[in-house]
């Protein structure tokens, strides 16, 4: 027994798969673009207080944040001295270890 095809051969399976999901991919791109276009603008100042060790270990994460949100002015204040967070006035204070205040 033999199979005889007449006309053009079916496209390979990956091409058929892509053709089947092409509209779904286009819908995903459209939805993503709508979300990005309607996103709230993130800007302003962010003052972060942390230990020197934290700064050395996580400065790349802060740099990545700054690259992603270039309208945010980030000030990273590093110190290993005991600091009163209320007096220092940061927006975010990261300290590890025993609680020194309160």
N, C-alpha and C positions, 0 to 999 in steps of 0.2 A: 504494500500500500504506500502511496506517496501523496504528498500534499502539494498541490499546484496553486500558486497565487497568480492572480491576474491583476494588473495595474501596479501602482506604486506600493513599495514595501512599507509596513508600519514603521514609524520612527522608533528609535531605541527607547527603552523603558525610562531612562532619566529624562529624556526630552518630553515624553508623554507626562511624566510626573510633574515636571516644571510647568508645562502648559496647563495642567489641572489645578495647580495652586497659584498660578500667576495673579489671578484677581484677588485671592486672599492676601498675598504679599502686598499688592497695591493698596488694599484696604488698610492693612496694618501701617504702612507708610503714611497714608492719609491721616489716620487717627493719631499717630505719633506727631506729625507736623502740626495738627490742630492743637494738641496739648502744648507743644513747644511755643506756638504762636500766642496762646492765651495765658502762658505762664506769667506769674507776677515777677516784675523786675526786682532783683535782689541787689541792694546797694546799701551804702552807709559805712559806718565805722564799727570795727570789732576789736576790742582790746582783750587779749588773752594773757593771763598770768600763769606761769608754770615754773617748775624747777628746771635747773640747767640740764639735768639728766633727761627729763621729758623732752626738752627742746632738741637735744642732740638726737634722740631716738625718733622723734615724730615730726621733725621739721619738714620732711618730704610730704607728709600728709597736709601740713599747713600750706606748703607751696602748691600742692595739687588743688586745694580749696581755692587758693588765690587765683590759680589759672582758670578754674571753672567759673569763678565769680569775680571777674576783673573789676567790677564796680564796687567791690567791698574793699575798704582800706583796712588791712589787718595789721595790728601792732602786737607783736609777741614779746612780752616782758618776762625775761628769765632771771630767776634769783633763787638761791638756796637758803636765803635768810628767812627767818620767821616773819611772815607778813600778815597783817590784819586785812582780810579781803575787803571789808567795808571801807577802810581807810585808803587802800590802794586803788579802789574804784574800777576794777576790771569788769568787763561784761561776763567773762568766764574765768574762773580760777580753778586750776588743776593742781591738787596737792595729794601726796600719798604718804601714809604713815599715820602716827598717832595725831589725834586732833589737838592742836595747840591753843585754840580759842574756844570760847563758850563754856 
